[in-house]
Amino acid sequence: MSDTFNINNVKTLINDATTMEVSDISKIIVKMVDIKNDINRIKQKKTQAYTIDDKIILNCFSNNLQHKIKKCFIDSYNIVEDAIEDIGNLEASIRSDLYDYYWETYIDVLTDFHIDIENEQCIKGHSDKIYNRIIEIISAQIFNNRQSDIETNKKITYLNSITAYVFYECKILIPIETSKRSGTLDKT
């Protein structure tokens, strides 16, 4: 075997190389894992302006997706919030950057599906497709062909939790404020 360098092999080596994943979402996931594994952590329930059910019903999800979003939200809302707050102490813009990233992905999905952002009925009619496509795109952009220290099952679980969190915070799909303005959300 020869130790000669062949320039023709460089392109193959570059294409086969995986890069280490370092994004805001991966940082949040790593922080979430740390928080979840911290046995000394004091769990405090965050107060919320409305329920996840209000947001889910407003967006007309199928029963299966309703249950998935609700479980992710209930299990992880506080963990996601704490992770963002902790990272935010070092990187002040992480929350707004996360919201911007999801919003841009959301707009791209609406564009791909030929749905106008102002067409609430059409968004509601395709909410499952839109929500699932957002997760699919973000997962592919962040983790495909990238090396990561985050286990695959944790990537999926925590990405779903982050997406449910961003959804609840009204950064994607029909915002809760819309229904408050139109009087369709009963807060009794």
Residue, then its C-alpha position, 0 to 999 in steps of 0.5 A: m500500500s502506498d502513502t501517496f496523496n491523491i488529489n482525486n480522493v479529496k472531494t470524496l473525503i470532504n463529502d463523507a466527513t461529518t461536521m459536529e452539530v453546534s446550533d442553538i437548538s442543540k445547545i438547548i437540548v444539551k442544557m435540557v438533558d443536564i437539567k433533567n438529569d440534575i437530581n438537585r433541581i428544584k422544580q417550579k411550575k411556570t405560570q402560563a397565560y392560557t392552556i396548551d389545550d386552547k392553542i391546540i384546539l385553535n389550530c384544529f390538530s388531529n387527535n394523534l397530534q394533539h396528544k403528542i403536542k400536549k404530552c411534549f408540552i406538559d413533560s418539558y415546558n419548564i425544562v425548555e424554559d429553564a434551558i433557554e433562561d440558563i443559556g440566555n445568561l451567556e447568549a442574550s439573543i438565544r430566545s429571539d434567535l430560536y423564535d426567528y429560526y422557527w418563524e422562518t421555517y414556518i414561512d418556508v413551509l407555508t410557501d411550499f404548501h402555497i398557503d398565505i400566512e393570513n389564511e387562517q382557515c387554510i392553515k387550520g385545515h393543514s395544521d398537522k402537515i405544517y407542524n410535522r413538516i416544520i419538525e422534519i425540516i429542522s431535524a434535517q437541517i440540524f442533525n442530518n450528516r452531522q456528528s452529535d453527542i446527543e443520543t438519537n432518541k433524545k434528539i427526537t424527544y427534545l426537538n419535539s418538546i422545543t417545537a411544542y414550546v415554540f408553538y405554545e409561545c405563538k411563534i408558529l401557526i395561528p397565534i392565541e392573540t388572534s382568537k382573543r381579538s376575534g372573541t373566539l377564545d372563551k377564557t371563563 
